[in-house]
Amino acid sequence: MSAKSRDELKADLQRRRRVILETSRRADAEIEALRSAERDPEFEEGAQSEHEQFTLSRLSETQRREILQIDAAMARIDAGEYGICRDCSADIDPRRLQALPYALLCTDCATQRERAPGEFVSEPPTL
């Protein structure tokens, strides 16, 4: 990977990271504003409130996971390991990396894992 491509990729990953953090910050601010607003208790039901909290907690977990994946991808770029499949050490197709810039597996290995999920130990992103 050329230095220019590496720098462009890192810039794209950092931009995505900033977007996630900003989106999360805005969502937190909106939730706080809703909580502090005067509400008519008649319109608020417990189930709806619980569902909202569950959805927000899942969104936050998804965002945290994506940030970890982005950070791990940037570390692999710095280490010269970016774009190399964790299972078979083959190059990951650039089109796959364009769609999923923090991919750890080539298409073939990812497909294998999807077909036989119990055979592989799920590993977190490597930093």
VENVENRA-V388535 format. One record per run of one state. SS is the DSSP state (H for helix, E for strand, L for the rest). FROM is the first residue (numbers start at 0). TO is the last residue. If there is no record, write none. Layout:
# VENVENRA-V388535
ss=SS from=FROM to=TO
ss=SS from=FROM to=TO
This chain:
# VENVENRA-V388535
ss=L from=0 to=1
ss=H from=2 to=35
ss=L from=36 to=39
ss=H from=40 to=42
ss=L from=43 to=44
ss=H from=45 to=78
ss=L from=79 to=82
ss=E from=83 to=83
ss=L from=84 to=89
ss=E from=90 to=90
ss=L from=91 to=92
ss=H from=93 to=98
ss=L from=99 to=105
ss=H from=106 to=114
ss=L from=115 to=115
ss=H from=116 to=118
ss=L from=119 to=126
